[in-house]
Amino acid sequence: MTDFMNEYCMHTATCGELRRGDVGREVVLTGWAWHNRDHGGLIFIDLRDRAGYTQVVVDPDCVSADDFAKAEHLGREYVLKIAGTVRERGAEAVNPNMATGEIEVLAKSVEVLNTSVTPPFSIEDGIETDETTRMKWRYLDIRRPEMYQALHLRHTVAQAMRGALNERGFLEVETPILANSTPEGARDYIVPSRPNPGRFYALPQSPQQFKQMLMVGGIERYYQIARCFRDEDLRADRQPEFTQVDIEMGFVQGEDVMNLMEDVMAETLAAVGVEHAFPLQRMQYRESMDRFGNDRPDTRFGMELVDITDIVKDTGFKVFSSVAQSGGVVKAINAKGAGDWSRGDVEKLADIAAENGAKGMAWIAFTSDGKEKSPIIKFFSDEEFAALKEAMDVEPGDLLLFAADTYEVASAVLSALRLHMADALNVPREGHQLLWVVNFPMFRYDEDEKKYAAEHHPFTHVLDEDVDKIESDPLACGSYSYDLVMDGFEVGGGTIRIHNADEQRAVLRTCGLTDEEIDEKFGHLIHALELGAPPHGGIALGLDRLVMLLGGKASIRDVIAFPKTSSASDPMTGAPSAVTGRQLKEVNLRTL
């Protein structure tokens, strides 16, 4: 790669490649002045480019007076072109913290290609500059080595996936960005059509329908590094525009897609130096919910959820017994090492429980000196308390946290508390752990919308044995579905698709659409399914999230060149921005 980087450009070497074996070599370097120092008549310049740093020495006896004067008056981030000779540093001057620390370049000429005003922050790793400032001056932020390395990692991951898919007979096909909105697209970004007054495109949240129609078209193996858009509230692992590795295969079953993805992931991880065992674990959706409270379990540590409903169904603590006797569940986690927390610190955890739907939070602390503390212990019989301690594997120093509610709420509450306590207790989570969560329910009931919705999406094939229940008993339907989970994050979601028009109509009707709406919004897909659609399925991997995890970053913003803030704005360009009245008039719009 280094040799290619020195072609078609001003330099003959990068600032990160020179070593002891290059001593005596005549080179031309280009880059930015990171540091410059005057040591007794000699000027030392740390020159930086994307490949690294090289120390340049400017000796007044080796350059013209004009060039020496330039070197004396350099500012940080001046753009330079320096010609010189590689020489070995003295033993006392070797810098073991630099890859090029055994050599330096004695300058023969110094050319200032451009000057720079004082940067708003230092161009180096580990800066404490706030994220908004970094995003406002993002092009400077990208000069920092750790930001460049994140983008390089992203490139390596994308290219490894492309290569693995190309080798397996996939075609990279582009699908439209300007598409139609659907009843499922409440979070669509919409774009007015100037030639069609009053009508709008939608930016795709996924190329889902297009890739299915490619399968009907006989492409059989498709992929795309696809840009997708979703107008939703943001958090650390979401952006309004994001990138997914979109894959679809014809004539397949779920195992075929998962086996393919394991091969692709094995090659991708190897390309970035990450070791992981394959094949991956397949965990049933229900098992994931039972043990971890969510469908994206971080299995690198314990603290699993335990169902104690049967133990407490007759207890004197009415919060537990009433829930247990009315069809709810009582579950708990054991936060080992938190038993000596103060009562005030423990009760602060109730805020996390409340944020996830709990009406309250019960707890029992077992201190390291053998005491038992809790306002609810008095309600337990000796037998119940002994059974509880055995079920929860209680030892001195443990803290039990409880949730009593519906299965869904109790799971959500303890899932959130489990992750919070792992952070608070610095529970080790080393390396990476990949697994599949499979066989999701087909439908869920949306309490806000008062209707059924698809758990994944409404193009998912219902389990063959449940097809006749789609409209009569939706919540009893399973689906051919599989999510790829990594370190507690969903990095990929996939399903086997519906390839029968009647099943597709039934699913859409269950999701609340009339036959007229189905024909209007999905008629193109229905017709495609009627014209010899093969069994097909696929998966979409979140490239941003995958690179974030591989790079050890806390936010996907740190692996995207030009991200948006949490308010979906761009401090650098000012987007979103106002438009003129003339522009609005051209697309037949006006603001309120």
Buried (B, 14 or more C-beta within 10 A) or exposed (E): EEEEBBEEEEBBBBBBBBEEEBBEBEBBBBBBBBBBEEEEEBBBBBBBBBBBBBBBBBBBEBBEEEBBEBBEEBEBBBBBBBBBBBBBBEEEEBBEEBBBBBBBBBBBBBBBEEEBEEBEBBBEEEBEBEBEBBBBBBEBBBBBBBBBBBBBBBEBBBEBBBBBBEEEEBEEBEBEBEBBBBBBBEEBBEBBBEEEEEEBBBBBBBBBBBBBBBBBBEBBBBBBBBEBBBBEEBEBBBBBBBBBBBBBBBEBBBEBBBBBBBBBBBBBBEBBEBEBEEEBEBBEBEBBBBBBBBBBBBBBBEBBBBBBBEBBBEBEBEBBBEBBEEEBBBBBBBBBBBBBBEEEEBEEBBEBBEEBBBEEBBBBBBBEEEEBBBEBEEBBEEEBBEBBBEBBEBEBBBBBBBBBBBBBBBBBBBBBBBBBBBEBBEBEBEEBBBBBBBBBBBBBEEEEEEEBBBBBBBBBBBBEEBBEBBEEEBEEBBBBBBBBBBBBBBBBBBBBBBBBBEBBBBBBBBBBBEEEBBBEBBEEBBEBBEEEBBBBBBBBBBBBBBBBBBBEBEBBBBBBEBBBBBEBBBBBEEEEEEEEEEEBEEBEBEEE
